[in-house]
Amino acid sequence: MRAVLFNSYVFLYAFLPIALVGYYLLARLGRVPAALWLVAVSFVFYGWWNPAYIPLLAISICGNYLLSLLIGATGRRPRLQTWVLALSVAANLGALGYYKYLAWLVGLLDTAAGLHRAVPGIVLPLGISFFTFTQLGYLIDCKQGVAKARGFLNYLVFVTFFPHLIAGPILHNGEMMPQFAAPATYRFSAGSFSVGLGIFVIGLLKKCLLADPIGAIVPAGFAHAAELPLFEAWHVALAYSLQLYFDFSGYSDMAIGLARMFNLRFPLNFNSPYKAASVIEYWQRWHMTLTRYLMAYLYNPIALSIARRRVALGLGLSRAVYATPGGFASLVLVPIFITMTIAGIWHGAGAQFLVFGLLHAIYLSVNHAWRILRPRRAHAVAPGFAAHVGSVLLTYLCVLVGSVFFRALSVPDALSMLGGMLGLHGIGPGVPVPDWLLPDEGGLGAVLQAHGVIDAARWQDAVHALVAIGGLVGLYGIVWLLPNTQQIFADAAPALDTVEPGPIVWLRWRGTLPWAIAFGCASVVALISIGGTGEFLYFQF
């Protein structure tokens, strides 16, 4: 069976209405019945994909909660508590490694040894990376004494709540468990529901009208990467980067909107990352909860450990130390490369994901080196508009190269796609231009045609090409010129994070009749466009 997708008729016409009505009806009886209802519908949501994996989710939740109690009970014995946490982390990562990486590793070793044995057919449980990371964070917080709300019901609904269960955001217990414990959460709010519904509709439109159509050419393009000439390679790569953008943006909006319908606020997970003027800023805007998680539980502990060791050795931590080769290598390169390597392979089993992580580690290292080593007076001068645009485009180009590895089925396929983008597979077929616009001899048109940049074609073919190019330009206009969903709804505080309203005043949401009519029309368009839509790209992780 397929998962119950947010963009499916089953979800919209059956699951969601039943979940909402049951939640608010039971909330009249108290917090506990409503919370238990959320747990029940969340297990149904997860089990719809494959009921056989419901026990895996239940065992993971119960086992980790028991481990959290054991971590709390050993608080006065630090060494034993550390060992319990270490075993807990090992158990969680072991389960994740078995389902996500074992088949790939066996196949890799089998190929290297030439044994030609059958690779085990292990099905990757839906959302295992997300609910595993969520619970690991909780266990670490228990060890550090940060996790305060430790009731089993709050923990159960915190882990299973269906809007984040399969593809995030990665929630933090300190943000969500107090909300699940608060009686006010279970009182229906027309304002919260309308805001959540509006955000959900925008996310649905992004998925159905933008991500899925633009991504239609992507699978065939990457499947034949070695054959793509210059223009087609760029078309496929750009289409995928836009598909990924609107797919994940749409999912993130829908998750936040769903949570708000249940009177809950999620953290932001997506904040116009293609507007970033540096790769550091990009990771602060893209999959924000994953970045936050890796910073809190991986990068910062590694960097702090290295810093303490340097202090103990009398090596210092000044700005001048960071600018030295040794200081930069230990204080910047080591934590970045460890963190981004794990971030890469977290997304999937395959060398292409490892290269993706290492590539971004290089980007971030260069970015940090520029910040540290450039003249101090350059820090005080605000970049002009042209410099800012250049920085955004350069950042996007770097991210685009990384996204090729992110999507390709293997490293050779990714290199083939990049080779096509460099023109190594030829230029043509060229851009179709109506034949009546091209002179018989001489002129710029003839030169471009001779070099394969343009091709004489029927005017119908030229119009189709123009529409395709115009579609890409229009999507980039949405990405770079319009406010994002959270900026549109900034006055309603839809998420936990604070967002500045967008610069276009008339695109700021108000609870007025014109906005209601607009969203009513948008809902109709979104529902009509659902047919044939596919799974969200992040479901595979």
N, C-alpha and C positions, 0 to 999 in steps of 0.2 A: 504494500500500500504506500501511497505518497503521504508526505506530511500535510497537515492542515495548514495551508499557506494563508498568510494574511490577505493575499490577493486572490482568494478563491471564493466561489459562490457558497461552498459548504461553510466556510468560516464566517462570511458576512451575513448570510441569511439564516444560519442555524446556530453555529457554535457561539458566536459573539453575543447575539441577543439572549440566548439561554443563559450564558455566563453572567451577563449584566443583570438581567431580571432576577435570577436566583440570588446573586450577590446582595442586591439592595433589599430584596424581600427578607432574606435571612438576617440581614444586618439589623432589621427591626427587632429580632429576637436577641441580639447581642453580638459582640465582636467575635466570639469563638465560633458560632455557627457560620458566619460569613467567611471567616478565615479558612475554616475547614472546607467550605464550598470552593474557595479559590484553589486550594490544594487538589481537590477532587477533579475540577475541570482542567487543571494544569496537567495532571496525570493522564487524563483523557486526551488532551491536546498532544502530549508527547507520545502516548501509546498508539495514536492514530497512524503514525508512521510505521511502527512495528511493535505490536504488543509484547513480543518476546523480550524487548529491552526495558520494559517497565521494572522488572526485578533489579536490573543493573542500577537504574536510577535510585530505586528505593534502598538498595544495599549501600550505595555510595552515600546517600543522605544519612541513613541511620548509623553507619559505621563512622562517618566523620563527626557526627554529633557526639557519639560516645567517646571518640578520641578527644573532642574538645572538652568534655567533662573530665577526662583523665588528665588532660593538660592543666585544667584548673585545679584539680585535686592535688597535683604534685607541685604546686606553686612554691611550697616551702623547701623543696628539694630541687634546686636549679639544674643540677646535672641530670637527674632522672627526667625532669621536665623537658630538657633539651633532647634527650634520647627519644622520648615519646613523640616530640614534634618531628624529629628526624625520621623516625619510622613512619609517621603519618604522611609526611611529604613523599617518602619513598614508595609507600603503598599507592598513593594517588598517582604519582608519576609512572609507577609500574603499570597500573591499569591503563593509563593514557598511552603509554608506550606500546603496550600489547595490542591495543585496538588500532592505534594510529600509525605505528611505525614498524611493527614486527614483520609484516608481510614485505614491506619495502626493504628492510634490512636483510631478510632471508634471501630475497631475490637478488639483492646487490652482492651478497657474499657468494651465492650460488653462481652468479655470472662470473665473478672474479675467479672462483675455483674451477669453473667449467664442469660442475656436477650435473647440471640439467635436471634438477629435482623440481617437483611441483611446488609452487609457492602457495602457502596456506591461504585459503580464501576467507579472510576475516572481514566482516562487514563493519564499517566505522559507525558506531552509534551516533545518532544525531545529537549535536550540541555537547558532546563529551568534553571538548576543550573548555567550553564556557562554564559548565557547572562544576568542572574539576577546579579551574582557576578560582572561581567564586568561593568554593569551600576551602581551598588552600589559604586564601587570604584571611578567611575567618579563623582558621587554626593558628596562623601566625599572630593574628591580633589577640587571640586568647593567650598565647605565650607572652606577649608583650603587655598584657593587662589592659588592652584597648577595648576589646569586645565586652560590653557591659550587659546588654540585653541578651540573655542566654536561654530564654524559654524555648522549648522544643517546637511549639506551634509557630512562634515567630520565625524560628530558623527554617522550619519546613516551608512556610509560604515564601520566605525570602529566597530560598534556593529554587523553588519550583515555579514561581509566578510566571505564567506562560509568555507574557510579552518579551521577556529577556532570556527564556530558558534555552532556546535553540541557537540564537546568533547574537546574544548580548543585548544591551551593553553589559559589561562586567561590573556588577554592583558591589558596593562596599556595605558591609553590615552596619557600620555606624550611620550611614545615610538612610538605609531602608528599614531596618528592624524597628527603630523607634516609630516610623510611620505605620508599620503593621501593628504596633502595640497601641497606637493612639486611637481612642474612641471616635474622634472627629473624622478619621479616615473613612469610617463606615456610614457616614451620613451623606445622603445624596446631595450633590451640589449642581444645579443647572449650569452655573458658570463654568465649573471645571469640566462638565460633560461637553458643553458646546465648544470649549477651547480644544479639548482632546479630540473631538470629532473633526474639527477644522484641520488640525495638524495631521490627523490620520488621512483625511481626504487628499491633502497636498502630497503626502507620501505615496498614496495609492496612484495618484496622477504621475508622479515621477517614475514609478515602477512601470506602469502600464503604457503610458504615452511616450516616455522618453527612453528609459533604460532598455526595455525589451525590443522595441523596433530598431534602435541604433545598434543593438548587439546581434541582430540577425545574421550579419555577415561575419561575425567574429569566429565561430567554430570552424567554418570552412577555410577561412583565411589562415588561422594558426595550424590547421591540419595540412596545409600545402605551403608552409612558410618558405620552403626552399625554392618555390617557383614564382614567388611574388616579385614583380619589378618595383621600381621606386614608388610610383604614385599609389599603386595598390597596397604596398606594404605600409606606407604612411596612413592610408585610409583605414586599414584594419587596425593598426596600432592606436590611432586617434579614436576610432570608434570604440575600441575596448576601454580606453581610459575614460571615455565619457559614459559608457555603459556601467563600468565599475563605480564611477562617481554617483550617477543618479540611482543606481541600484542600492548602494549602501546608504546613500542619503535618504532615499525613499524608505528603506527598512528602518533606519534610525528615527525618522519622523513618525512612522507608524507605531513603533515601540513606545515612544514618548507619548503619542496620542492615546494609545490604548491604556497606558498607565494612568494618564490624566482622567480618562473616562471612569476609572475605578478610584478616582480621588487621590491618586498617588503621583509623586513627582520623581522622575528618573533624572540622573545626571546627563548632561550633553555628551554625545558620542561623535558628533560630526558638525563642523563649523567652517564651511567653505574652505576646505584645505587647498584648493587650486588657487586661492587668492594669497597664499603664503608667499612671502618674499625671501624665504630661506628654508632649507630643509629642516632646521630646528623648529621653525614655526610650523612647517607642514605637519610634523609629528605631534605638535600641540593642538592641531585642528583635525587630524585624521585618526579615526578609531581612538578617540580621546581617553576612553576608559581603559583600553589596553595599554596605552602610553603611561597613564597614571599608575596602573597596576605594576608595570615593569619598573617604573621609576621607584615606587615605594618598596617593592619587595625584592628587587634585584639590583638595579643600578645604584641606588643610594646606599644600601648595605655594602656593596663592593667598594664604592668610592670612599665611604667612611672608613672601612677597614684599611684600605691603602693609605688614606690620610693619617690615620692613627699610627700606622707602622712607620710612616715617614717622620712623624713628630717624635716617635720614640727613638728613632735613629738620628734625630737632630738635623733632618734635611729641610725642614721648613715647608710652608704652604703659601708663600707670598705670590703676587702676580708675576714677579720676576722668575720664580721657580716654575710656574706654569709655562713660561716662555722658553725654558731650557728643554733640550731634547729628552733628557731623562725624566724631568718633571711632567712634560706633556705626555710622554709615553705611558707613565704609570698612573697619572691622575686623570687622564682623558681617554687615551686610546684603549687601555685595558678594560675599563668598565663599559665603554661604548661597544667594543667589538664583542664582548661576552653577551651584553644585553641584546644587541641587534642580531647576533647569531641565533639566540634563542627565539627572538621575535620572528625571524625568518622561518625556522623549522617549526614553530608553533602553528604556522599557517598550513603546513602540509608536509607529507613525506615526499622527498625528492630533492635532488641536488639543485634544481632550479630555485627552490625556496631558500636553500642555504646561500646561493649566490645572491638572491634578492636581499637577504639580510646583510650579507657582507658588503654589498654595493651601497646600501644605505648607511652602513657603518663608516665606509669611506667618505660618503657625502657629509655625514655629521662631523667627522674628524676634520675635514677640510673647512667646514663651516666654523667649528670651534677655533681652529688655528687662525682663521681670518679674524675672528673677534678678538683673539688674544694678541696677535702679532701686529695688527694694523696700527698705524700711528694714533696716539691718543686724541689728537685734534680731529681725526676722522669720526670719532665717536660723538663728538659734540655737534657735528654738522648734520642736519636732517637731510636725507636724500631728496633730490628733486623728483618731479613726476616722471621724467624720462628714466632716471636711475631706478625708481621704484618699479616701473613697468618692466624694465630690463631684468631686474631681480626676480620678479614674478615669473617671467617667461623662462629664465634660466632654471629656476626651481622646478617649473613644470616640465621642462625638457629632461631634467635629471629623474624626476618621478616617472616620466613616460618610459624612459629606458628601463627603470626598475619594474614597471608594470608589465613589460614584455616578458621578463623572467617569471613574474608572478602568474601570468596566464599560460605560458608555454607548457607543453607536456614534458619537455626535457630541456637541458641546457643546449644541446645542439639545435633544437628547434628555435630556441630563443636567439641564438647566434645567427641562424638563418634569417629570421625576421629582421634583426638589426642589420644584417648584410643587405637585405632588400631595401631597407630604409636608407642605406648609404649608396644605393645604385649599383651594387655588385651583381645584381641579377638583371640589369638592364633598366631602361627608363620606361619604355612603352608597356602597354598601349597608352598613348597620350590622351590628354583631355580632349573629348570630342568637341569640335567646333563646326558650325554649319558650313558646308562646302562653298556656299555662295559668298561667304565672308573672306575666303582665301583666294588671293590672286593666282593666276596661272604661273607666273614666273616672278622671281625676285621678291623683295620686301621681307619684313620681319616674320610674317606669317609663314612664308615659304621656308625660311631658315629654321623656325621652330618645328615645322612639320618634317623637315629633312632630318632633324635630330631626334625625332620621336617624342617631342614635348607635347605637341598637339596632333590630332588626327582629323582629317576631313570626314564629316559624318552627316547623316540626315539631321534636319533641324529637330526632329523628335528626340533623337538620341542626345543631342546637345542640350535640349531642355531638361531631360532626365538627369544628366550630369550636373547641370546648373542647380537643379533642385536638391540633389545630394550634397553639393558643396554648400548651398545656402542653408541646408539643414544643420550641417556641422557648425557653420558660422552662428546660426541662431542659438544652438546649444551652448557655444562658448559665450555668447552674449548673456544667457541666463546665468552661467557659472561666474562670470567676471563682473557683470554690470548690475544684476538685480540683488536685492537683499535675500538672505536665506530664510527658511521657515521660522527659525527662532527669532530673527530680527523682526519679522512680520508680526509675531505674537509676543514681542518683548514686553509690552505693557501688561500682559496677562500673566507674566512670570510662569511660563509653561514647564520649565525644568528647574533643577536645583541650582544650576549655574546662572549667574547674572550675564545678560547679553545686552549690548547697546542696541537701541532701535535702529532700523535701517534709515538711510538718508532720504528716502522717498516717502514723504509724509502720507500721501494717499494710499500707500501700501502698508500701513500700520493697522492691524486688526482692531475693529470696534464692534461691540455687540449691538449693531444697528440693522435695520431692515435691508439696506443695500448689501451689506456683507452677508446676511442670511440668504438672500436671493442668489448672490454670486456663488456661495458655497453649495447651495442647492443645485444650481446648474453644474457646478464642478463635480458634484457627487454623481449626477446622472451620466456625465461624460466618463467618469472613472468606472462606473459600473458597466457601461456599454463596452468599454475597452478591455475588460477583464479577459475575454475569451482568448485562449491560446497563450496566456502568460506563463512564465516559467518560474522555477524556484529562485530564491534570492541567492546571489553568488556566495555569500558568507555562510550558507547552510553547509557547504562542503568542509568547513573548518571546525 
